[in-house]
Amino acid sequence: MDERFDDLTIYCVQLGGEIPFRYCRTVQDGLPCRRVLSCWEFRIEITRFLHENYSPEGLHQAFSPSPRTRIETIVDLVEKAKRTQGNQE
């Protein structure tokens, strides 16, 4: 996995704060956030990055509609953000 962009940060509209690219590319159990394209398109060559670092199946899974409700997704994202932040400290 290419980690050269991992320390870049961007404001996350879902979580309401600054998030490193590392989080965006792994938030869905090692797969990227489904908003990663729109959030990062002007900062890095995100389409190229995704195709070079993820399988077509992984990308399909990451960008397919979620079977979970919006609330379930938000709660899951908050829990993952807390775990990620705890691991960085």
N, C-alpha and C positions, 0 to 999 in steps of 0.2 A: 504494500500500500504506500502510495506517495504521500508523505507527511509534510512536505515543504510549506503548505498553506495553513497548517493546523493552528498556528498562533495568531492568524489574522482574525479580527473580530468584526462583527456587524450587529446592528440592532435587530432583534428578533420580534416581529409583530405578534407572534403567538405567545411568547413568554414575557414580553415587555421589558427586555433588558439586553445588554451586550452579551453576545454568545460567540465563542471561538468556532472557527470552521471545523475543528475536530469534532465538536458536538454535532454540528449540522450534517456531517458526513457519516455519523454513526448512530444517530438518535433512534432509529428503528431496528434495534437488535443488530447493529453493525451495518445497516443500510442507511442511505441518506434520507433526510427529511424530504417530503414531497414538494416543499417550497424552495428547495435549494437552488433550482434553476433561476427563478425570478429574483431571489435574494442576492445571489452571487454573480449574476450574468455580467455586471459591469465592473467587477473586481478581479475576477480570474476567468480563464477559459474553462468555464464549468462543464460545458457539454463534452469537451475533449477529456477533461479530468474524469468525468463519470464513465465514459466509454473505455478509458485506459485502466480504470481501477475496479470496475464492477462487471460482473457477467450480465449478459442480456436478461437472464432469468432474475437476477437480483434487482436490476433496474425495473423490470416489469413489476416485481413484487413491491418495490419501494413506491412506485408511482401509480399503482392500482388504487381504486377507491377503497377506503377503509370500511370494514364491516362494523366497526365500533361507532358508538354515538359520539357526538362532539364533546360531551362532558367526559366520557371515558377517555377520549384522546387527550384532553387537557389535563386530567388527573394523572395520566400516565406520563405525559411530558414533564409535569412538575416533579413527579417522583424521580424520573431519570435525571433531571437537571440537578436535583438535590444530591443524588448519588454521585454524579459527575463532579460537582463542586466539592463534595466531601473527599473524593479521591485526589483532587488537585491540591488540597491543603496539607 
